[in-house]
Amino acid sequence: MIVRNVGPDDIYTVIDLEYQNFDYPYPPEIINFLYEFHRDTFLVVERDKDVIGFVIGIVQKREGHILVIAIRDDYKKKGIGTFLMKRLIDAYEKKGITRLKLEVRASNVAALSMYRNLGFKITNRLKHYYENGEDGLLLRRENL
Ligand SMILES: CC(C)(COP(=O)(O)OP(=O)(O)OC[C@H]1O[C@@H](n2cnc3c(N)ncnc32)[C@H](O)[C@@H]1OP(=O)(O)O)[C@@H](O)C(=O)NCCC(=O)NCCS
């Protein structure tokens, strides 16, 4: 398993994974924008030459904001999401960024459990944060 920064040939697969995993996916233009401007914290995980997951973070006001992570269905629950998140945390640390935040749907048990294991803590409930009216949770992780 290889984790590396995203490259131009990965974008179609990333968009595909985004559409497979989310009811309200980031549109391709946003993925392209993130590819152009946030490549340092846009990582993919590759297995047998296939990209099977990705994570995208950005930096805002000296804080890391993790926007999205997704793992291909047949590779879920094998520790790959956790592995990828750890590599993203390393990439942030290289940039001197140790305060991280992210939002997640209150119903997303899998993601919440992964983030908790990684040291993220719920700090706020974001009422009707999502397009369908669902609440979001704001999670933060300080330097551990
Ligand atoms: C969230 C996601 C990235 C997790 O990736 P993953 O590779 O399956 O996660 P891991 O195998 O590293 O699991 C990490 C922990 O999460 C928990 N977990 C993972 N999937 C779970 C599930 N379906 N139900 C309950 N807990 C789950 C486990 O507790 C696991 O810890 P453990 O190994 O100690 O048991 C993956 O489920 C996914 O792509 N989901 C769809 C996209 C999404 O919701 N992204 C997050 C919002 S941006």
The ligand as a Tripos MOL2 file, in Angstrom:
@<TRIPOS>MOLECULE
LIG
   48    50     1     0     0
SMALL
NO_CHARGES

@<TRIPOS>ATOM
      1 C1        -15.0990    6.7560    6.9650 C.3       1 LIG1
      2 C2        -14.1600    5.8990    6.1370 C.3       1 LIG1
      3 C3        -13.1800    6.7920    5.3830 C.3       1 LIG1
      4 C4        -13.3820    4.9710    7.1050 C.3       1 LIG1
      5 O1        -12.3920    4.2970    6.3520 O.3       1 LIG1
      6 P1        -11.9980    2.7880    6.6920 P.3       1 LIG1
      7 O2        -10.7500    2.4710    5.9620 O.co2     1 LIG1
      8 O3        -13.1700    1.9230    6.4580 O.co2     1 LIG1
      9 O4        -11.7470    2.9130    8.2640 O.3       1 LIG1
     10 P2        -10.8000    2.0210    9.1830 P.3       1 LIG1
     11 O5        -10.7880    0.6210    8.6790 O.co2     1 LIG1
     12 O6         -9.4970    2.7240    9.3120 O.co2     1 LIG1
     13 O7        -11.5920    2.0580   10.5440 O.3       1 LIG1
     14 C5        -11.2730    2.9250   11.5840 C.3       1 LIG1
     15 C6        -12.2220    2.7290   12.7380 C.3       1 LIG1
     16 O8        -13.5080    3.1660   12.3460 O.3       1 LIG1
     17 C7        -14.4960    2.2460   12.7910 C.3       1 LIG1
     18 N1        -15.3240    1.8880   11.6770 N.ar      1 LIG1
     19 C8        -14.9890    1.8300   10.3730 C.ar      1 LIG1
     20 N2        -16.0670    1.4950    9.6400 N.ar      1 LIG1
     21 C9        -17.0730    1.3580   10.5050 C.ar      1 LIG1
     22 C10       -18.4390    1.0250   10.3570 C.ar      1 LIG1
     23 N3        -18.9890    0.8050    9.1390 N.pl3     1 LIG1
     24 N4        -19.2250    0.9940   11.4670 N.ar      1 LIG1
     25 C11       -18.6880    1.2390   12.6770 C.ar      1 LIG1
     26 N5        -17.4120    1.5520   12.8850 N.ar      1 LIG1
     27 C12       -16.6180    1.5990   11.8170 C.ar      1 LIG1
     28 C13       -13.8470    1.1270   13.4570 C.3       1 LIG1
     29 O9        -14.0510    1.3600   14.8340 O.3       1 LIG1
     30 C14       -12.4050    1.2740   13.1420 C.3       1 LIG1
     31 O10       -11.6660    1.1110   14.2880 O.3       1 LIG1
     32 P3        -11.1230   -0.3570   14.6940 P.3       1 LIG1
     33 O11       -10.1860   -0.7410   13.5950 O.co2     1 LIG1
     34 O12       -10.4580   -0.0730   15.9940 O.co2     1 LIG1
     35 O13       -12.2990   -1.2290   14.7820 O.co2     1 LIG1
     36 C15       -14.9410    4.9840    5.1430 C.3       1 LIG1
     37 O14       -15.9430    4.3130    5.8510 O.3       1 LIG1
     38 C16       -15.5880    5.7460    3.9920 C.2       1 LIG1
     39 O15       -15.0030    5.9360    2.9200 O.2       1 LIG1
     40 N6        -16.8440    6.1880    4.2100 N.am      1 LIG1
     41 C17       -17.5990    6.9250    3.1870 C.3       1 LIG1
     42 C18       -17.1080    8.3390    3.0570 C.3       1 LIG1
     43 C19       -17.2240    9.0850    4.3740 C.2       1 LIG1
     44 O16       -18.2110    9.0150    5.0760 O.2       1 LIG1
     45 N7        -16.1780    9.8730    4.7030 N.am      1 LIG1
     46 C20       -16.1120   10.6320    5.9460 C.3       1 LIG1
     47 C21       -16.8020   11.9150    5.8740 C.3       1 LIG1
     48 S1        -15.8460   13.1060    4.9750 S.3       1 LIG1
@<TRIPOS>BOND
     1     1     2 1
     2     2     3 1
     3     2     4 1
     4     2    36 1
     5     4     5 1
     6     5     6 1
     7     6     7 2
     8     6     8 1
     9     6     9 1
    10     9    10 1
    11    10    11 2
    12    10    12 1
    13    10    13 1
    14    13    14 1
    15    14    15 1
    16    15    16 1
    17    15    30 1
    18    16    17 1
    19    17    18 1
    20    17    28 1
    21    18    19 ar
    22    18    27 ar
    23    19    20 ar
    24    20    21 ar
    25    21    22 ar
    26    21    27 ar
    27    22    23 1
    28    22    24 ar
    29    24    25 ar
    30    25    26 ar
    31    26    27 ar
    32    28    29 1
    33    28    30 1
    34    30    31 1
    35    31    32 1
    36    32    33 2
    37    32    34 1
    38    32    35 1
    39    36    37 1
    40    36    38 1
    41    38    39 2
    42    38    40 1
    43    40    41 1
    44    41    42 1
    45    42    43 1
    46    43    44 2
    47    43    45 1
    48    45    46 1
    49    46    47 1
    50    47    48 1
@<TRIPOS>SUBSTRUCTURE
     1 LIG1         1 GROUP 0 **** ****
